């Protein structure tokens, strides 16, 4: 593999355009508006969808897979479910193709005339395996499906039926890095460009590029690879790759891509999951190059409640649509357990510091307010009758770190704060999670947990931290839940 071309300092961004667990971004433009979608894994609704006029500020407009007929997650373990999508607009219609690895075989293709409106039920593409499907159209209007399956493969597609119109053929296998995946195909001038990811979505992650006179090849790699990588570099954003390019109305270009922000002592931990970043793209000698960051001046603070009677689009369920386990009754949410595993409804942790608060009455069941990566990597304030317990779980180990009485006006609070250990101490984790209970009279801290135990490096998988409420047995009343994000 070609030795990576080092990007000069300041070329890659330091702040995301979509913070928190928003991985595998895909973008398209219609007139003056950009639309962006991300993968969602085991959470429902699936495929969050955003729009923007400047690639910097994104407004959530809903989810592509917003009903059970589109999204089957009953067999989705943590980091299962819906993987990387591609979003495109063609002849007045939006197309989104993705893979639900827990509901196979084949990829899923959905369409809409208004991306904020209802998307169709999926058309299943059964003849293609693997992941990371891309959709494009050639000069004759023929639809092409390109995907990753032991290399990059391609076949013409009937988008109405999901039938492949020929046997799949190998297209390009990259420059020698592991896991060639995430293909995206574009026509720019007389060339067709194929951008893929290589190196795995960890420390070796990169985006590489090749071009051909036809969308079916043969593809020649760029002589200066990779197009994008942070490996070996000192920047705060690492694991960069899985890029998608887009042209602005003025003819300039940009890309969106995923990255993580590890922190703490060696080897570092990232806790927010893979986030969406953006960069300028220039064209030199017929090839795209990263030309500078696209990033907000600061990450805006937000306050996001669960909502009164209506579940906000930012709130999702693990393996279940939230409305299946929440019902609005007498000014509060009634939450019901389902089966042996606790049900969870939550919000992505999108900020490096944050507070989440909830009021829970658990006289007919067991509930909790929790920060988690998955069901076995969590820090929770569990409520059972008149008692609150601060409970930490890391894999098979579960520990009660503190307890307090619960009354009708008790508010549960989990805060993520910056680490307090000295900068060069090996005890310095990425952050600290603080569990407390609040009453009108006082606030009592029950316990603290080093954030490294709620990181991807500890838990594994492809998702990031979530914060929210869970019900382990019976039914609980949730008076309110709100997420307060800081930096």
N, C-alpha and C positions, 0 to 999 in steps of 0.2 A: 504493500500500500504506500502511496506517495506520502512523504513526510509532511505533516500538517503545516500549512502556511500560517504563521502567527499573526493574529489580528492585533493591530496596535491598540494601546490603552485608549479607552473612550469610545471604541467602535461598538462594543456590545452594551446594552442597557444594564442598569443596576436596579431598576424598579419595573415590576410587571405592569402590563395594561389590564390584566385580569388576575388579581391576587388570589392565592389559595388554590385548591384542587380544581383546576381548569386545564387538563392536559390535552395533548394531541389537537391543537387548534387547526381549524380549516376556515378559509375566508373567501368570499366573493364580493363583487361590487355590482350594483345595479344603479345606473345613473350616478347620483352623487352620494349614495348610501352604501356603506359596507355592512355585510352580515357575517357573523362568526358563530361557529358551533364548536363544541368540545365533547370529548368522550365522558361517559358517566358511570361506567362499570356497574356495580350492583345496585345503584340508587335509582329510584323512580320519583317523579317523571324522569325520562331519559333524554339525553342530548340537549343540554341548555343552549339557548339561542339568544344572540345579542345583535344590536345594530349600533352604528356609529357614523358620524360625518367626518371624523378626522383620524381614526385608528387609535386615538388616545382615550377617549371617554366612551364607554360602552353601556348601553341601556339593555337590561334584560327584558326580552319581549315574549318569553315563554319557553316551551320545550317542544322539540319535534315529536317525541314519543310520550304523549301526555295521557294515554288511556291504556287499559289492560289489553285491548285487542291488538295493540302495536308492540307490546313489551311484555315478554314472559320472563320472570325472574325467580320462579319457584325453585329452580335448581342452581341459582347463582350464589356461589360462595363468595367471601370477600375477595375482591379484585377479579371476579368473574363478571358476567353480564356484557355490557355494551362497550366495545372497543372503538378505535379511532374512526371517525367519519370523514367523508368528503362532501362539501356543500358547493353546489354550482347552480348557475342560472342559464337556461337555454330556451330560446323561442318563447319567452313569456312565462316559463314555469321554473320553479325552484326544484332541484333534485338533491336528495341527501341519501348517500349509500353508506352503510356501516355493517358491523358484524356483532351479533349477540352470541358470544362463544358458549353461553349456557343454554342456547336454544338453536341448535343446528339441525341439519347442515346448511351451509350456504350463507351468503350475504343478504342484507335486507335493503330494499330501495323504496323510498317514500317521496312523494311529490306534493307541492302546494303552489297555488297561485299567489297567495299572501303568506309570507313566512310567519307572521304573527297569528295567522288563522289556523284552521284545522289542517293537519297533514293527513295524507291518505294512509290507510292500512298498508303494511309492507307487502311488496312483491318480493318473493324469495328467489334468489339466484342460486339454484342448487348445483350448477355445474362447476362452480369455483370454490375451492377451499381456502385455507389460510385466513389472513386478516388484512386490515388496512386497504379496503377497496377505494379506487379512484374512478371517476367517470368523466369522459370527455367526448367531443364530437369532432370528426374530421371535416375536411372541406366539402365532402359530399353529404354531410349530415348523418353519417354512420356513427352510432354510439359505440364507444370503446370502454370496456371495463379492464382496469389494470389493478393488480393486487399483489400481495407478498405471500409466497408459499415456497420456502426454500430458494429464494431468489424472486425477482420481479417477473410476473407473468401477465399475459394479456389475451383477450378474446373480444370479438365484436358481440354486442349484446342487444337483444330486443327488450327495451326498458318496460314495455307494456306487459310482457309475459314472464320476464326473468330468464328467458332461454338464451344460452350462449349459441351463437350462430356459426361457430367453428370450434375445433379443438383448441384449448389454451396452448400458447407458445411462449417460450422464454423470451424475455425482452432485454434485461440487463441485470447483472448480479453485483453491480457496484465496483468499488476499487479494492476489494479484498477484506473489508471490515466485516465483523460478525453481524448477523441479523440484518441483512438488507431488507428494508421494509418502508412503509409510509410513502408509496409512490404518489407523485402528483405530476400531471402532464399538461403542458401549455404550448400554445403556438405564439411565437414572437417573431414577427417579420417572416422570413422564409424558413426559419428553423422551428423544429419541435424540441422542447426542452423537457427532460425528465429529472425531477428532483426527488431524491430518496433519502432515508435515514440509514445510517450504518453505525456499528459499534455498540449496539444495545442502548437502552434508555438510561444508562448509568454514566459513570465517569468517562467512558470512551465514546459517548454519543457525538454524532456529527451529521451534517447534511452534505451530500455530494450531488453532483450534477453532470449530466451528459446531454448530447444533442444529436438530432438526426434530421434528414430532409423529409422524413415521413413519420407519423406518430407510431408506426409499427417498426421503426428502426431502418437500418442498423445504427445503434447509438455509439458515439465516440465520447469518451469521458473528457471533461475539462482538464487541460494540462496543469492547472493549479488547483489542487484539491486540499482540503475540503472547502466547500462553499461556506460552511459555518461550523465552528467547534469552539469549546472552551477548555478542552482537555489540556492539562499541563499549565494552564494560565492562572494568574493570581486573582482574577476578578471575583466579586461576590456571587455572581450567577454562574452556575456550573451545569453540566449534563445537557448542554444546549443541542437541539436538533429537532427533527420532525417538523420541518418548515413547509409553509405554503405561501406562495407569492401572489401578489395582487397589484394591478395597475391602477393608479389614481386617475381621476378625470383629466388632469393636466399632462398626462403621459409619463409622470415619474412612477417609480415602483417601490414597493415595500414588501416585507415578509412578516408573518407571525410564526412563532416557534415556541416550543416548550423549554423550560429550564427550571432549576431548583436553586434555593438559597440556603446552603448549609451554614451552620454556625456552631459555636462551642469549640472546645479543645479538640485536638486530633483524635479520631479522624473526621470529626464534624458530623452533624446530624441535620437533616432537613425535615421539617414537621408540617409544613403547609401543603405538601404534595408537589406535583409538577404543575407549574404555573404558566400562564401565557405572556410572552414577551413579544416585542416588535422591533424591527430595525429597517433602516433605509436600504434600498438596493440600487446600485448603479450598474451600468452595462459597459464593459471594457473589452474590446477586441471580440465582441460577440458573445461574451459570457457574463452572467450575473456575479456581482461581488457585494459583500456587506459594506455599506458606506457610512454607517453612523447609527446611533440609537434613536429609537422612537419610544419615549417614556414620559409619563406625567411628572410634573415638578415635585409632587408629593402624593402619597397614597391618601385619598380622602377618608376621613372618619365616617362611619355609618351607624345608624341605629335601625335594626330590622326586627320588628316583632313578628311572632307567628301569625298574628291577625285575629280579629274578632269575627268569627263566623265564616271567614274566607281564608283558606290556607295560601299564603303568599308563594309566588313562583320560586323564591329562593329556598324554600323548605322542601326537603325530600325524605323519603323513607328508604330504609335499608331492606331491599328485597321485596318491598311492598309499597303501593301507592298510599300516601298519607291518609287520604279520605277513607281507606279501608279500615283503619284502626283508630281514627279520630272522628268524633261527631260533636257538633256544637249543641249544647243543651244548657239552658238557664244561665247564660252568660259565661260559660266556661267550656273547655274541651273535655270530653269524656274519652279516655284512651283505654283500649282493650288489648289484653295479651292474646297471642295466637300461638298455640303449640308450646313446645319445650323451650325454644329460644326467645329471649326478650325481643320485643319489637322496638324499633328506634325511629324517631323522626327528628331531623336536625338540619343544621345550616353549616355550610362550609366555614372553617376558620380561614378568613381571608386577610387577616392582619397579623403582624408579628406580636402585637399586644392586643388583648381583648378582654371583655367581660361578658359572661352569659348568666342571666338570672331567670329563675322560674319560681312559681308558686305551685306546689303539688300537695293535694290531699290524698292520702293513701290509706283510707280506712277499710277499703274493700279489695285491696290488692297491694302490690309492691311496685314502686316506681323509682325513677332516678333522674337527676340532671347529670349529664356526663360529657367529658371530653374524650374522644376516642379515635383510634385509627381503624380498629375492627373490634368484634365482640370480646376478644381476649387481650386487647391492649387498650385499657380504658382507665380513667380516674373519675369516680362518680360519687355524688352525694345521694345515697340510697335512702328512701323513705319507706318505712314499714310501720303503719299505725302511728304511734306518737314518738317515734325515734328516727333520727337522722344519723347515718353512718358515712364517714368518708372512707371509701373502699378503693384500693388500688389493685389492678390486675395486670400482670405481665406474663403472658403465656399461661403455664399451669399454676403460677403462684398468685394467690389472692390474700390481701392483708387489709384488715380494718385499722386505719390510722387515727381515728378519732370519732367521737360520738357527741350528740347533743339532743335535747328534747325538741320535738316538732309541735308547734301550736298552729292555730288557724291562721295566724298572720306571719308565720315564718316564711322568709324568702331565701331560697337556695342560691348560692353564688359561686361560680368558678371564674377565676381570673388568670390570665396568662401574662406574666410580667418578665422583665428582662433578667438575665442571670445575675447572681450576686457574687459568685466565686471570683477570685482574682483572674485577670485576663489570661495569664499563662498557666493557670492551675489545670491539672488534668480533671479536676472535679467540675470544671465549668461546662455545663450543658448548654443546649441552645436557648433554653428559657426555663421558667419555673411555673408550675400550675398550682394555684392557691385555692383551697376549698374553704368556704366560710358559710355561716348562716347569719341572716340579718333579721332583726325585729325592729319595731319602732324605737325601742330603747337603746339597742346596741348591735354591734357586729362582732361575731366571735369566729376567729380563725380556728379551723379544726385540723388542717394538715396541709403539707406541701409535698409536691412530687417533682423530681427532676424531669424536665421535658424530654430528655434523651430516651426515656422509656416509652414515650408516645411519639416516636419518630419512625420514618420508613426504614432507616437502618436497623432498628430493633424489630419492628413488626414485619417487615417485608411487604411485598405487594406494590400496587400501582396507584393507590389512592393517597389522600392526605387526611389531615385531621378534620373531624366533624364535631359539632357541639349541639346538644339537644336533649330531648327527653326520651325515656324508655319506660316500658312497662313489662315486668317479668312475670306477673301473675295477676289474675283477676282484672279489676278495672280501677283506674285512678282518675281523679279530677285534676286537670291542669288549668289553674286560674289564669296564667299568662306565661309566656316565654319571650325573651328578647335578647338579641345579640347586639353588643356594643363594640364595634371595631375601632381600634386606635391606629397606630402607624402601620 
